[in-house]
Amino acid sequence: MKAIAVYPGKPDSIHLADLPKPGLDEVPDGRGVLVRMLRCGVDGTDKEINAAEYGKAPEGFPFLVIGHENFGRVEAIGLSVTEFRPGDHVVATVRRPGSSIYDRIGTYDMTTDDVYFERGINLRHGFLTEYYVDDPEYIVMVPDGIKHVGVLVEPLSVPEKGVLQAYEIQRRLRVWRPRRAAVLGAGTIGLLATLILRLRGLDVTTFGRTPRPYLNSDLVEALGGRYVSTTEMPLREAATARGPFDIIYEATGFSPLVFEAMEVLGKNGVLVLASVTGGNRRVEVPADKINLDFVLGNKVMVGTVNGNREYFEAAVRDLAMAETQFPGWAARLLTHPIRGLDNFRQMIEILTSARGAIKVFVEISDGG
């Protein structure tokens, strides 16, 4: 079967690979679920792996099949599978467990292992292929009513984890009721974070660089949020006018902005860091003031990456709720479809250079 793969460590090595179709017997005890891939989204992670910034191939393979934003349909099940049946629409989680205590209790996204396993990213093949087989433990049902946006479940699981963790942390305050939130970044993750926070009734200000109007600002405003271009109103100024912010979700990929966010976070607030940043940027910050305000204001800063099953299930619930409260909104994020695995070069070119792209995705198979 066809698959889009790279040779990890070799820049721009994206190519069409060939793999044998997986079988149900690859999962022991009759627990295999064979899924036909329908759509697979691609993002900056796939672009960075193709640029040889990170990623490792599974043992015994010279290449890594990329793609982690999956959506498919169950084709066959093992004799011991009761959770699914052929025809069900599903997504699979990305991280796979290692050996730490966190892995063993199902929170494998919190692993303390130095070696980790992520489908399409590190040491496990991904979903830019025709079929995959997995254990039901790592597969989540998608209702037919949201199957047209099912490919958004995985990216939505990322801000779901960040926001839910913020609420979990602030249970310590017993009566924490956040009212205002800021989302830094108006790309895919920033827009999805805005959705989650609006569904929870918060007043949300989403920051991006591009002046409005454009599609991303329109999408923020369609949710009842407020879009602010930082070229017109810097974060500090906006915090005075629109804050204080009880939650700030940072998704810009620009690490110096984190320290500015620390300065404008409200008392008892939570700053969620979701950007994966490489490089060696250095900035000068008012360290004493930031430290003092965090101590006296009982503020929290937390990092978040990936998501386990809990957050995928939350993403499914919120997509369903969004279809009721904001009909058609999620589908507007699906801006750049690619027809078929053979068009992998077009896929990477659009992912790298297309202006106005929110979600690039490959249509792998018809039907659903």
C-alpha positions in Angstrom: 0.0 0.0 0.0 1.1 3.6 -0.6 2.5 5.8 2.2 4.1 9.3 2.4 7.4 9.0 4.2 10.7 10.7 4.8 14.2 9.5 5.6 14.7 11.1 9.1 17.8 13.2 9.2 17.8 13.9 5.4 16.3 17.2 4.5 13.5 17.3 1.9 13.4 13.5 1.6 9.7 13.2 1.3 8.7 10.4 -1.0 6.0 7.8 -1.8 6.9 4.6 0.0 5.4 1.1 -0.2 4.2 -0.9 2.8 2.4 -4.2 3.1 -1.2 -3.9 4.1 -1.4 -4.4 7.9 -3.3 -7.4 9.3 -5.5 -7.8 12.4 -3.0 -10.3 13.8 -0.5 -7.5 14.4 -2.3 -6.8 17.6 -2.4 -9.8 20.0 -5.3 -11.5 21.6 -7.8 -10.7 18.8 -7.8 -7.0 19.7 -6.8 -5.7 16.3 -8.9 -3.0 14.5 -8.2 -2.4 10.8 -8.9 1.2 9.7 -9.1 2.6 6.2 -7.7 6.1 6.2 -10.1 8.7 4.8 -8.3 12.0 5.6 -5.0 13.0 7.2 -4.2 16.6 8.2 -0.7 17.9 8.0 0.9 20.7 10.0 4.2 22.3 11.0 5.4 19.1 12.6 5.3 17.3 9.3 7.1 20.2 7.6 9.8 20.2 10.3 10.3 16.4 10.1 10.8 16.7 6.3 13.3 19.5 7.1 15.2 16.9 9.2 14.7 18.9 12.4 13.6 15.8 14.3 11.9 12.4 13.9 13.1 8.8 13.9 12.1 5.8 11.9 10.7 2.7 13.5 13.1 -0.1 14.2 13.8 -2.1 11.0 12.8 0.7 8.6 14.9 3.3 6.8 12.0 5.7 6.6 9.2 7.1 8.7 5.6 7.4 7.5 4.5 10.9 8.6 1.1 12.3 9.4 -0.6 12.2 12.8 -3.9 14.1 12.3 -5.9 11.1 11.2 -9.5 10.2 10.4 -10.7 6.9 9.1 -13.4 4.2 8.9 -13.2 0.8 10.6 -12.9 -2.0 7.9 -12.5 -5.1 10.1 -12.1 -6.1 13.8 -10.5 -8.9 15.7 -12.5 -11.6 17.4 -12.1 -10.0 20.9 -13.1 -6.4 19.8 -16.5 -5.2 21.2 -15.9 -1.5 21.1 -16.2 -1.0 17.4 -17.7 -2.5 14.3 -17.0 -2.1 10.6 -18.3 1.2 9.3 -17.6 3.2 12.4 -15.7 6.4 12.0 -12.7 6.8 14.2 -9.5 8.7 15.1 -6.4 7.3 16.7 -4.4 8.9 19.4 -0.7 9.7 18.6 1.4 8.9 21.6 2.1 5.3 22.5 3.1 4.2 26.0 6.7 3.6 27.2 7.8 2.3 30.6 7.3 5.1 33.1 4.6 5.1 35.8 2.6 7.7 33.8 2.6 5.5 30.7 1.4 2.5 32.7 -1.7 4.4 34.0 -2.7 5.7 30.6 -1.3 9.2 30.8 1.4 8.4 28.3 1.4 12.1 27.1 3.0 12.8 30.5 5.8 10.3 30.2 9.1 10.9 31.9 10.9 8.5 29.6 13.7 10.0 27.5 12.6 7.8 24.5 9.0 8.4 23.5 6.8 6.9 20.8 4.5 9.0 18.6 2.8 7.8 15.4 4.1 9.8 12.5 6.6 11.6 14.5 9.0 9.4 16.4 9.7 5.6 16.2 6.2 4.7 15.0 4.7 5.0 11.5 2.0 7.6 11.0 -1.2 7.8 9.1 -0.4 9.2 5.7 -1.1 5.8 4.3 -4.1 3.7 3.1 -4.7 1.5 6.2 -3.5 1.1 9.8 -4.1 -1.4 12.5 -4.2 -0.6 16.2 -5.6 -1.6 19.6 -9.0 -0.2 20.6 -7.3 1.4 23.6 -5.9 4.0 21.2 -8.9 4.5 19.0 -11.8 7.0 19.6 -15.3 6.9 18.0 -16.4 9.9 15.9 -20.2 10.3 15.6 -21.5 10.5 12.0 -22.8 14.0 12.7 -19.2 15.4 12.8 -17.5 13.0 10.4 -17.1 15.9 7.9 -14.7 17.6 10.4 -13.4 14.5 12.1 -9.8 15.2 10.8 -9.8 18.2 13.3 -10.2 15.9 16.4 -6.4 15.4 16.8 -5.4 19.0 16.5 -8.3 20.0 18.8 -7.1 17.5 21.4 -4.0 19.7 21.9 -5.7 22.9 23.2 -8.3 20.6 25.0 -5.5 19.3 27.1 -4.1 22.8 27.9 -7.4 24.3 28.8 -8.6 21.3 30.9 -5.3 21.2 32.7 -5.7 24.9 33.6 -9.0 24.1 35.2 -7.7 21.1 36.9 -4.8 23.0 38.4 -7.0 25.8 39.7 -9.3 23.4 41.5 -7.0 24.3 44.4 -8.8 27.7 44.5 -12.2 26.0 45.0 -14.2 28.9 43.5 -12.1 29.7 40.4 -14.4 31.0 37.7 -12.3 32.5 34.8 -14.0 35.2 32.8 -11.5 36.6 30.4 -9.0 34.7 28.2 -6.3 35.6 25.7 -5.2 33.4 22.9 -1.8 34.3 21.5 -1.7 33.1 17.9 -4.5 32.9 15.3 -3.3 29.8 13.4 -5.0 26.4 13.6 -4.3 25.7 17.2 -5.1 29.3 18.3 -8.4 29.2 16.5 -9.3 25.9 18.1 -8.3 27.2 21.5 -10.6 30.1 20.9 -13.4 27.7 20.1 -12.9 25.8 23.3 -12.8 28.8 25.5 -15.9 30.4 23.8 -17.8 27.1 24.3 -17.0 27.5 28.0 -18.5 31.0 28.0 -15.3 33.1 28.4 -14.7 36.5 26.9 -11.9 35.7 24.5 -9.4 38.1 22.8 -7.3 36.3 20.1 -4.1 37.9 19.0 -2.4 37.6 15.6 0.0 39.7 13.5 -2.1 40.1 10.4 -4.5 43.1 10.4 -8.2 42.3 10.1 -10.2 41.5 8.1 -9.1 38.1 6.8 -10.4 34.6 7.2 -8.8 33.9 10.6 -10.1 37.1 12.2 -13.5 36.4 10.7 -13.5 33.0 12.3 -12.6 34.5 15.7 -15.4 37.0 15.4 -17.9 34.3 14.2 -17.4 32.7 17.6 -18.2 35.9 19.4 -14.5 36.5 20.2 -12.4 39.6 19.7 -9.5 39.7 17.2 -6.6 42.0 17.8 -3.6 42.5 15.5 -0.4 43.0 17.5 0.8 45.4 14.8 -2.0 47.7 15.8 -2.3 47.0 19.6 0.6 45.3 21.5 -0.2 42.7 24.1 0.6 44.9 27.0 -1.8 47.7 25.8 -4.5 45.2 25.0 -4.2 43.7 28.5 -4.9 47.1 30.0 -8.0 47.5 27.8 -9.3 44.0 27.6 -7.9 42.2 30.7 -7.0 41.1 33.2 -6.7 37.7 31.6 -7.5 34.7 33.8 -6.2 32.3 31.1 -3.7 32.9 28.5 -3.1 30.2 25.9 0.2 30.8 24.0 0.4 29.2 20.5 2.6 31.6 18.5 5.9 29.7 18.3 7.6 32.9 19.2 9.2 32.3 22.6 10.0 35.9 23.7 6.2 36.6 23.8 6.0 34.1 26.7 7.7 36.6 29.0 5.3 39.4 27.9 2.4 37.1 28.6 3.8 36.4 32.1 3.7 40.1 32.8 0.1 40.6 31.7 -1.4 37.5 33.3 -4.0 38.3 35.9 -4.0 37.3 39.6 -4.8 33.6 40.1 -4.3 33.2 36.3 -2.9 30.4 34.3 -0.5 30.8 31.4 -0.6 27.7 29.1 2.5 27.2 26.9 1.8 25.1 23.8 4.5 26.2 21.4 7.4 23.8 20.6 10.3 26.2 20.0 13.7 25.3 18.7 16.6 27.8 18.2 18.6 29.9 20.5 16.7 33.2 21.0 17.7 35.3 24.0 15.8 38.2 25.5 16.2 40.6 28.4 13.2 40.4 30.8 12.2 42.2 34.0 12.9 39.1 36.0 12.4 40.5 39.5 9.0 42.0 38.6 7.8 38.9 36.9 8.8 36.7 39.8 7.3 39.1 42.3 4.0 39.3 40.5 3.8 35.5 40.2 4.4 35.0 43.9 2.1 37.7 45.1 -0.6 36.9 42.5 -0.6 33.2 42.9 -0.1 32.8 39.2 0.6 29.5 37.3 2.5 28.7 34.1 2.2 25.2 32.7 3.6 23.5 29.6 1.4 21.1 27.6 2.2 18.7 24.7 0.2 16.0 22.9 -2.9 14.4 24.4 -4.1 11.1 25.7 -7.4 9.5 25.1 -9.2 11.8 27.6 -8.5 14.8 25.5 -9.4 13.2 22.2 -12.8 12.4 23.7 -13.1 16.0 24.9 -12.3 17.1 21.3 -15.1 15.0 19.9 -17.6 16.4 22.5 -16.6 20.0 21.7 -16.8 19.5 17.9 -20.3 18.1 18.4 -21.2 21.1 20.6 -19.7 23.5 18.0 -21.9 22.1 15.3 -24.9 23.1 17.4 -23.7 26.5 18.7 -21.7 27.6 15.7 -23.0 25.6 12.7 -20.5 25.2 9.8 -17.7 27.0 11.7 -15.3 24.0 12.0 -15.6 23.1 8.3 -14.3 26.6 7.4 -10.9 25.6 8.8 -10.5 23.0 6.2 -9.0 25.3 3.6 -6.6 23.3 1.5 -7.5 19.7 0.4 -5.0 17.6 -1.4 -6.4 14.8 -3.6 -4.6 11.5 -3.0 -1.2 10.3 -1.6 0.4 10.6 -5.0 0.3 14.4 -4.6 2.8 14.5 -1.7 4.9 17.1 -3.4 1.9 19.5 -3.7 1.1 18.7 -0.1 4.5 19.8 1.2 4.7 22.8 -1.0 1.3 24.1 0.1 2.2 23.4 3.7 5.4 25.3 3.4 4.4 28.3 1.4 0.6 28.7 1.0 -0.7 32.0 2.4 -4.1 31.8 4.1 -3.8 28.0 4.8 -5.4 27.0 8.1 -5.7 23.3 7.7 -4.0 21.4 4.9 -5.2 17.8 4.6 -5.0 14.9 2.3 -8.1 13.1 0.9 -6.8 9.6 1.0 -9.9 7.7 0.3 -13.4 8.5 -0.9 -16.5 7.6 1.1 -17.2 7.8 4.7 
